[in-house]
């Protein structure tokens, strides 16, 4: 008889951050977690769908531990997960990791530099660690 239980996933949700390097770093870090570090054990959700009240996205956020990765101090991902009734296991801020690399050129809103990819990897490692503990 097959075991149909699924491993509990953690949602890792980036800010939208369009037009800023911080947003690109946030999104790339989340994709690094879901596609490379924890494939099958972590997933993401579209923040725009959550903000607009999409029922399926809202239900997903309410039923799954979340890690948010925000590019700026407005904390849009963090705040919207909470407003939707979700539980944030940890909110991670891109800026906090960028501060460790003061003076670095992280790239642009459309292309990251090597320093930008270093920040992506650091954020992804932190998010993945939290996701593993949230399961």
VOTI-834785 format. One line per 3 residues: their letters; for each residue x, y, z of N, C-alpha, C, CB. Coordinates in Angstrom, 3 decimals. Glycine has a CB too. Layout:
residues N
a = X Y Z X Y Z X Y Z X Y Z | ...;
end
This chain:
residues 135
xxx = 0.845 -1.173 0.000 0.000 0.000 0.000 0.895 1.242 0.000 -0.964 -0.005 1.223 | 0.610 2.170 -0.872 1.426 3.370 -0.995 1.130 4.347 0.133 1.191 4.038 -2.346 | 2.169 5.021 0.576 2.025 6.046 1.597 1.754 7.366 0.886 3.299 6.135 2.510;
xxx = 0.548 7.928 1.082 0.154 9.136 0.384 0.392 10.403 1.196 -1.287 9.047 0.007 | 1.031 10.283 2.344 1.338 11.479 3.122 2.415 12.280 2.410 1.790 11.109 4.557 | 2.271 13.590 2.428 3.274 14.452 1.831 4.109 15.077 2.925 2.625 15.533 0.955;
xxx = 5.387 15.291 2.606 6.228 16.039 3.537 5.662 17.451 3.636 7.736 16.056 3.074 | 5.660 17.994 4.821 5.152 19.347 5.013 6.110 20.328 4.352 4.976 19.674 6.524 | 5.562 21.186 3.513 6.372 22.177 2.825 6.348 23.484 3.586 5.881 22.382 1.392;
xxx = 7.347 24.273 3.357 7.401 25.637 3.860 7.298 26.546 2.649 8.716 25.912 4.689 | 6.523 27.608 2.779 6.455 28.604 1.718 7.530 29.650 1.958 5.048 29.260 1.651 | 8.265 29.972 0.929 9.266 31.028 0.993 8.779 32.101 0.019 10.738 30.497 0.629;
xxx = 8.423 33.260 0.562 7.729 34.274 -0.228 8.573 35.542 -0.345 6.366 34.601 0.397 | 8.915 35.918 -1.586 9.691 37.146 -1.786 8.785 38.357 -1.924 10.579 37.020 -3.020 | 9.367 39.512 -1.711 8.663 40.751 -2.027 8.590 40.863 -3.546 9.379 42.005 -1.391;
xxx = 7.793 41.780 -4.023 7.710 41.992 -5.469 8.889 42.821 -5.940 6.385 42.679 -5.852 | 9.179 43.912 -5.278 10.377 44.709 -5.496 10.786 44.964 -6.926 11.468 44.078 -4.836 | 9.839 45.166 -7.812 10.153 45.389 -9.215 10.856 46.731 -9.368 8.875 45.337 -10.083;
xxx = 11.911 46.750 -10.148 12.622 47.991 -10.428 13.765 48.287 -9.482 11.674 49.115 -10.395 | 14.037 47.400 -8.545 15.114 47.602 -7.576 15.955 46.333 -7.476 14.542 47.990 -6.185 | 17.250 46.510 -7.274 18.138 45.364 -7.124 17.740 44.528 -5.903 19.598 45.831 -7.000;
xxx = 17.222 45.170 -4.860 16.809 44.461 -3.651 15.715 43.431 -3.956 16.314 45.459 -2.594 | 14.773 43.822 -4.802 13.692 42.915 -5.181 14.195 41.745 -6.001 12.632 43.660 -5.956 | 15.116 42.006 -6.938 15.692 40.935 -7.742 16.447 39.953 -6.851 16.626 41.509 -8.822;
xxx = 17.211 40.472 -5.908 17.938 39.607 -4.980 16.957 38.756 -4.175 18.827 40.447 -4.032 | 15.879 39.359 -3.706 14.864 38.645 -2.934 14.283 37.487 -3.746 13.743 39.606 -2.500 | 13.866 37.772 -4.957 13.258 36.733 -5.792 14.250 35.633 -6.138 12.703 37.342 -7.070;
xxx = 15.473 36.003 -6.499 16.468 34.989 -6.854 16.814 34.100 -5.656 17.738 35.660 -7.393 | 16.852 34.691 -4.464 17.132 33.895 -3.262 16.027 32.864 -3.035 17.271 34.811 -2.021 | 14.792 33.272 -3.228 13.665 32.346 -3.044 13.713 31.229 -4.083 12.318 33.102 -3.137;
xxx = 13.992 31.572 -5.328 14.099 30.530 -6.360 15.259 29.579 -6.064 14.284 31.169 -7.751 | 16.329 30.098 -5.506 17.471 29.252 -5.136 17.048 28.224 -4.069 18.652 30.129 -4.610 | 16.228 28.668 -3.122 15.729 27.749 -2.084 14.815 26.702 -2.703 14.974 28.526 -0.975;
xxx = 13.803 27.155 -3.455 12.796 26.220 -3.958 13.321 25.296 -5.053 11.614 26.984 -4.480 | 14.258 25.781 -5.859 14.738 24.981 -6.991 16.004 24.191 -6.716 14.975 25.865 -8.151 | 16.867 24.687 -5.813 18.165 24.044 -5.622 18.405 23.500 -4.220 19.237 25.007 -5.950;
xxx = 18.065 24.271 -3.197 18.384 23.835 -1.836 17.343 22.894 -1.243 18.533 25.032 -0.944 | 16.062 23.180 -1.492 14.995 22.356 -0.904 13.915 21.999 -1.927 14.359 23.087 0.278 | 14.295 21.492 -3.085 13.256 21.152 -4.070 12.327 20.077 -3.505 13.898 20.665 -5.402;
xxx = 11.048 20.313 -3.640 10.077 19.356 -3.107 9.720 19.595 -1.655 10.602 17.972 -3.255 | 10.537 20.338 -0.931 10.267 20.607 0.484 9.975 22.080 0.760 11.443 20.161 1.325 | 10.166 22.912 -0.235 9.848 24.336 -0.103 9.154 24.766 -1.386 11.141 25.202 0.169;
xxx = 8.254 25.695 -1.248 7.509 26.216 -2.385 7.402 27.722 -2.208 6.094 25.550 -2.504 | 6.874 28.389 -3.180 6.672 29.823 -3.070 5.248 30.159 -3.464 7.677 30.592 -3.946 | 4.860 31.377 -3.199 3.540 31.865 -3.579 3.712 33.265 -4.133 2.546 31.850 -2.370;
xxx = 2.824 33.639 -5.026 2.874 34.953 -5.650 2.304 35.993 -4.692 2.098 34.959 -6.990 | 3.130 36.951 -4.314 2.696 37.990 -3.388 1.537 38.797 -3.965 3.861 38.915 -3.047 | 1.550 39.069 -5.265 0.469 39.839 -5.883 -0.876 39.123 -5.728 0.770 40.082 -7.371;
xxx = -0.884 37.805 -5.877 -2.130 37.055 -5.678 -2.591 37.131 -4.230 -1.947 35.591 -6.090 | -1.649 37.077 -3.309 -1.991 37.180 -1.891 -2.575 38.559 -1.576 -0.750 36.913 -1.017 | -1.943 39.595 -2.090 -2.385 40.966 -1.842 -3.786 41.206 -2.403 -1.396 41.963 -2.457;
xxx = -4.087 40.621 -3.556 -5.399 40.824 -4.175 -6.462 39.893 -3.622 -5.299 40.635 -5.663 | -6.088 39.050 -2.664 -7.080 38.212 -1.984 -7.431 36.913 -2.673 -8.305 38.976 -1.805 | -6.573 36.412 -3.536 -6.818 35.130 -4.193 -7.034 34.045 -3.145 -5.642 34.755 -5.126;
xxx = -8.189 33.388 -3.206 -8.568 32.409 -2.178 -7.585 31.251 -2.063 -9.943 31.865 -2.472 | -7.144 30.702 -3.188 -6.227 29.559 -3.150 -4.889 29.942 -2.517 -5.999 29.013 -4.566 | -4.361 31.102 -2.882 -3.087 31.568 -2.329 -3.236 31.853 -0.841 -2.594 32.832 -3.071;
xxx = -4.329 32.471 -0.467 -4.582 32.786 0.941 -4.670 31.499 1.771 -5.888 33.610 1.085 | -5.373 30.511 1.258 -5.500 29.218 1.954 -4.130 28.558 2.106 -6.466 28.274 1.185 | -3.339 28.606 1.051 -1.995 28.019 1.069 -1.145 28.670 2.165 -1.310 28.183 -0.316;
xxx = -1.205 29.996 2.248 -0.425 30.743 3.240 -0.920 30.448 4.658 -0.503 32.258 2.956 | -2.216 30.284 4.818 -2.785 30.016 6.142 -2.458 28.609 6.642 -4.292 30.207 6.106 | -2.215 27.686 5.726 -2.006 26.286 6.099 -0.543 25.861 6.118 -2.755 25.405 5.159;
xxx = 0.359 26.759 5.767 1.763 26.392 5.598 2.663 27.399 6.306 2.127 26.307 4.103 | 3.676 26.931 7.048 4.630 27.879 7.640 5.304 28.685 6.533 5.697 27.135 8.498 | 5.536 29.962 6.789 6.094 30.854 5.776 7.398 31.497 6.238 5.085 31.934 5.419;
xxx = 8.294 31.677 5.293 9.493 32.487 5.464 9.348 33.594 4.439 10.847 31.646 5.274 | 9.458 34.844 4.880 9.364 35.952 3.937 10.745 36.547 3.709 8.384 37.032 4.450 | 10.983 37.001 2.480 12.252 37.636 2.117 11.896 38.997 1.519 13.099 36.744 1.096;
xxx = 12.114 40.043 2.306 11.740 41.394 1.903 12.959 42.211 1.503 10.991 42.093 3.028 | 12.816 42.958 0.414 13.911 43.770 -0.093 14.058 45.114 0.588 13.734 43.984 -1.536 | 12.983 45.655 1.119 13.062 46.991 1.716 12.363 47.021 3.077 12.436 48.039 0.774;
xxx = 12.511 48.113 3.797 11.920 48.215 5.143 10.390 48.227 5.181 12.419 49.453 5.799 | 9.732 48.308 4.034 8.262 48.289 4.036 7.719 46.913 4.407 7.723 48.705 2.665 | 8.535 45.873 4.260 8.185 44.504 4.652 6.859 44.030 4.063 8.124 44.406 6.154;
xxx = 6.662 44.255 2.791 5.396 43.907 2.135 5.066 42.417 2.237 5.445 44.313 0.677 | 6.039 41.559 2.004 5.767 40.124 2.077 5.378 39.732 3.503 6.998 39.311 1.611 | 6.164 40.153 4.465 5.910 39.833 5.874 4.521 40.303 6.293 6.980 40.475 6.777;
xxx = 4.226 41.570 6.037 2.952 42.148 6.475 1.758 41.495 5.792 2.938 43.641 6.207 | 1.873 41.196 4.503 0.742 40.615 3.793 0.496 39.159 4.155 0.958 40.732 2.318 | 1.538 38.427 4.489 1.327 37.059 4.987 0.554 37.121 6.303 2.693 36.312 5.182;
xxx = 0.977 37.994 7.200 0.274 38.131 8.478 -1.165 38.624 8.291 1.035 39.089 9.393 | -1.358 39.615 7.433 -2.710 40.137 7.180 -3.637 39.083 6.589 -2.643 41.332 6.243 | -3.066 38.114 5.892 -3.856 37.047 5.284 -4.106 35.881 6.235 -3.166 36.545 4.045;
xxx = -3.630 36.008 7.463 -3.841 34.948 8.442 -2.770 33.887 8.455 -5.138 34.306 8.198 | -1.659 34.137 7.785 -0.560 33.183 7.763 0.388 33.385 8.923 0.194 33.288 6.468 | 1.222 32.370 9.162 2.211 32.446 10.233 3.594 32.572 9.601 2.132 31.193 11.171;
xxx = 4.294 33.647 9.964 5.655 33.861 9.466 6.632 33.213 10.443 5.966 35.392 9.290 | 7.292 32.152 9.989 8.300 31.492 10.819 9.489 32.427 11.014 8.757 30.151 10.179 | 9.807 33.194 9.958 10.860 34.200 10.056 10.741 35.152 8.880 12.267 33.541 10.092;
xxx = 10.946 36.415 9.174 11.029 37.428 8.138 12.486 37.798 7.952 10.174 38.674 8.494 | 12.969 37.671 6.734 14.362 37.974 6.423 14.387 39.226 5.551 15.066 36.766 5.707 | 15.318 40.131 5.870 15.438 41.377 5.109 16.715 41.363 4.275 15.428 42.601 6.056;
xxx = 16.563 41.592 2.990 17.704 41.639 2.076 18.735 42.657 2.559 17.238 41.985 0.646 | 18.249 43.798 2.982 19.140 44.878 3.403 20.082 44.442 4.527 18.322 46.079 3.855 | 19.595 43.623 5.449 20.444 43.173 6.559 21.643 42.375 6.061 19.632 42.327 7.538;
xxx = 21.436 41.577 5.038 22.547 40.806 4.479 23.452 41.715 3.641 22.017 39.629 3.619 | 22.853 42.649 2.918 23.648 43.570 2.106 24.583 44.410 2.975 22.729 44.485 1.287 | 24.166 44.730 4.193 25.009 45.532 5.090 26.331 44.849 5.391 24.276 45.814 6.389;
xxx = 26.362 43.530 5.338 27.605 42.793 5.583 28.601 42.998 4.447 27.314 41.300 5.760 | 28.121 43.548 3.334 28.955 43.741 2.143 28.969 45.214 1.747 28.443 42.872 0.967 | 29.109 46.076 2.732 29.081 47.530 2.483 30.022 47.925 1.347 29.462 48.298 3.759;
xxx = 29.514 48.807 0.502 30.315 49.327 -0.591 30.334 48.457 -1.833 31.691 49.525 -0.129 | 29.736 47.284 -1.759 29.739 46.378 -2.913 28.743 46.863 -3.961 29.401 44.929 -2.476 | 29.011 46.533 -5.198 28.075 46.785 -6.290 27.291 45.487 -6.481 28.820 47.235 -7.631;
xxx = 25.999 45.527 -6.192 25.174 44.313 -6.231 24.559 44.064 -7.600 24.077 44.403 -5.197 | 24.657 45.027 -8.476 24.071 44.897 -9.803 22.935 45.881 -9.972 23.579 43.469 -10.044 | 22.026 45.540 -10.870 20.896 46.414 -11.180 19.592 45.655 -10.944 20.977 46.929 -12.648;
xxx = 18.496 46.292 -11.265 17.186 45.658 -11.113 16.985 44.494 -12.075 16.091 46.679 -11.321 | 17.830 44.398 -13.096 17.672 43.338 -14.093 18.837 42.362 -14.180 17.466 43.949 -15.422 | 19.964 42.695 -13.557 21.133 41.807 -13.632 21.988 41.978 -12.382 21.974 42.098 -14.910;
xxx = 22.295 40.862 -11.746 23.114 40.894 -10.531 24.595 40.767 -10.861 22.694 39.775 -9.575 | 25.407 41.390 -10.041 26.852 41.242 -10.128 27.250 40.010 -9.306 27.592 42.537 -9.619 | 28.524 39.690 -9.301 28.999 38.579 -8.473 28.665 38.811 -7.004 30.512 38.389 -8.645;
xxx = 28.805 40.071 -6.549 28.470 40.393 -5.153 26.982 40.197 -4.893 28.877 41.841 -4.818 | 26.156 40.537 -5.879 24.722 40.322 -5.761 24.386 38.844 -5.616 24.005 40.902 -6.966 | 25.041 38.005 -6.403 24.814 36.557 -6.308 25.317 35.999 -4.976 25.505 35.831 -7.472;
xxx = 26.364 36.598 -4.415 26.829 36.179 -3.095 25.742 36.435 -2.054 28.133 36.921 -2.713 | 25.097 37.591 -2.126 24.008 37.918 -1.202 22.835 36.957 -1.413 23.546 39.390 -1.397 | 22.537 36.636 -2.656 21.473 35.666 -2.960 21.748 34.349 -2.242 21.359 35.431 -4.491;
xxx = 22.967 33.859 -2.346 23.317 32.580 -1.725 23.234 32.645 -0.201 24.720 32.159 -2.148 | 23.653 33.760 0.388 23.570 33.909 1.842 22.113 33.951 2.308 24.307 35.183 2.293 | 21.284 34.705 1.602 19.859 34.770 1.943 19.196 33.407 1.789 19.142 35.803 1.065;
xxx = 19.506 32.734 0.699 18.913 31.423 0.445 19.308 30.424 1.530 19.341 30.901 -0.933 | 20.550 30.454 1.959 21.000 29.539 3.013 20.244 29.813 4.314 22.526 29.678 3.239 | 20.049 31.090 4.643 19.321 31.434 5.851 17.856 31.012 5.754 19.424 32.931 6.117;
xxx = 17.230 31.273 4.627 15.834 30.892 4.422 15.659 29.375 4.456 15.325 31.447 3.093 | 16.582 28.654 3.849 16.503 27.199 3.834 16.652 26.612 5.232 17.569 26.628 2.917 | 17.545 27.199 6.030 17.726 26.737 7.407 16.436 26.907 8.200 18.875 27.502 8.090;
xxx = 15.798 28.053 8.065 14.528 28.302 8.754 13.459 27.333 8.245 14.070 29.773 8.550 | 13.411 27.132 6.943 12.415 26.233 6.350 12.572 24.805 6.873 12.530 26.246 4.819 | 13.798 24.355 7.003 14.043 23.005 7.531 13.537 22.881 8.965 15.547 22.665 7.471;
xxx = 13.714 23.937 9.755 13.271 23.914 11.151 11.764 24.040 11.283 13.939 25.027 11.926 | 11.127 24.685 10.302 9.680 24.911 10.352 8.905 23.649 10.030 9.284 26.015 9.387 | 9.537 22.708 9.333 8.835 21.469 8.956 8.474 20.617 10.135 9.670 20.663 8.016;
end
